Amino acid sequence: MRHILVSCTLLAAAPALADPLPSWNDTEAKNRIVTFVETVTDPASSDYVTPSERIAVFDNDGTLWAEQPVYFQLIFALDRLADLAKEDPSVLSSDTLKAAAEGDLQTVVQGGEEALIEVVNASHSGSSVDDFQTAVAAWLETARHPDTGLPYDKMTYQPMVELLRYLRDEQFKTYIVSGGGIHFMRVFAERAYGIPPEQILGTYGNSDYTEVEGVPTIVKAPGIAFVDDKAGKPVNIDRTIGKRPIIAGGNSDGDFAMLEWSTAGDGPRLGLIVHHTDAQREWAYDRDSHVGRLVDGLDKGPDMGWLIVDMAKDWSRVYTGKQ
Amino acid sequence: MRHILVSCTLLAAAPALADPLPSWNDTEAKNRIVTFVETVTDPASSDYVTPSERIAVFDNDGTLWAEQPVYFQLIFALDRLADLAKEDPSVLSSDTLKAAAEGDLQTVVQGGEEALIEVVNASHSGSSVDDFQTAVAAWLETARHPDTGLPYDKMTYQPMVELLRYLRDEQFKTYIVSGGGIHFMRVFAERAYGIPPEQILGTYGNSDYTEVEGVPTIVKAPGIAFVDDKAGKPVNIDRTIGKRPIIAGGNSDGDFAMLEWSTAGDGPRLGLIVHHTDAQREWAYDRDSHVGRLVDGLDKGPDMGWLIVDMAKDWSRVYTGKQ
């Protein structure tokens, strides 16, 4: 028999409840987000949602961090090819790969999907997951964005980082559901967004289970096994999470199906689109963009009750890495 | 400014710490499990593991619940085929399917993989995930095991349910990684094991994202997209969890790669095999079994430091549903 005595007295002079979203201006967007969260977490509300169903999913490129002039992972791929070629020039076995290693993005993009897959295979396969992630981490340390001069993982959106934290504080489970690669994102997502590896869904390549120097190891193989984009997003969420999210955020038509499926569920739902309207602090693009093309979300989203976040108007600050 | 005053006094007469594994006999197996958990959760230990890395993965069939005379999901498949045929006899479009709907397991098994896939396609596709799961739930309510007379979800192993709870109490995240189907397992796993849908990895079929009566819906389609068995298990864990587990439990050679990969990581690791040795209370089978065949685990496991759990000797109770 043990006796336990616990006694505690807390006397705290607390400030008025802190603003959970300080980088959001006091506009309708912020109001709608806070009202939604307060409603679904209020046990007295008829729209109360039990914590286990508080699933929030977000795209990454263009939603949680920037995606111009091209997806950052593609820039990594080119840099990595150049690195690999330094050790073994024979990896540059085609004109496309030679152009890629020279940073000639235009040639790669003009080569279409075939060229992109060639670049991804050459830069993303042939090493263990651990070694690949070590290379990503090293790249993030040194690479700088051509326009902002910032490390890429400082080009995360401060308002969205605050939103993720706010949701977790309100017992939401936050997930990334991105067209980006899982092994790439997992290197920085926990530090940058507070989202652990097991809550990161994305595109993935083939893998081999094999021995490397006698140690059982997962090795990244050529070929893409699953593309986490468009209808692939709800399918992947169903497979991996097994619940229909009550909050979904994206920025492009690649996210349309995810928002559509999430907000079609019963009860309160929040669909959110980050609209890139800020040519001063970030970029302004939507319908005609080669990256993050947004047509359906603008045409149909508002009628479906989705919140279109106007970056220029609704955010007082953009990047985590720049005030 | 708000003032918050919180005062609490707890005076409790607590019993000596309760045994976390009451259905395990006081044998070496229990001792090894408890010692491992106490070591990795002790901040003063050199083998301390931070909570975020406390990942524990378990096979389901034969590890967390029984799997004789055949996988329970196959029995469900046959019953479901019979149900579907009542509404529309044309679903029984082959001799294999006719035999299956009559419960003629032998004909199905003799037909090999082709027959199995035919049965799975006919019984597991063509409906929404929601409707499929409603059917599974209804089946679990009424179906009874031919030998024990128990509902299938009462043939979970009480010692393993206790182990899962114990691990979660010690801040482990517990996962299922099974050859069984994700949509099937998720119907009962949270209630039976305390494992939520997002921590259930398994085999899955193709899915279509489509509209059903105007509502965006995931519909189960014919064809198997991923088989979560053998090398597929570590590959799936890497894709979905993104961490190498520190505890892995299984019962057959289909789990060998998962245990091998998990226990090959740095630091303390626990591999555990449930050895079916109990012909009195359950079944006794290993090397020659058509279900849950276990050869490599017995031959190589002990040398790799894996714990071979002797069901007859190490468990004081078997089923959750029977004392």
Interface residues (C-beta under 8 A of the other chain):
Chain A: M1 R2 H3 I4 L5 V6 S7 C8 T9 L10 L11 A12 A13 A14 P15 A16 L17 S52 V129 K173 I182 H183 R186 P196 P197 E198 I200 Y204 S207 Y209 V215 P216 I218 A231 P234 V235 D238 R239 T240 I241 G242 K243 A257 E260 W261 A264
Chain B: M1 R2 H3 I4 L5 V6 S7 C8 T9 L10 L11 A12 A13 A14 P15 A16 S52 V129 K173 I182 H183 R186 P196 P197 E198 I200 Y204 S207 Y209 V215 P216 I218 A231 P234 V235 D238 R239 T240 I241 G242 K243 A257 E260 W261 A264
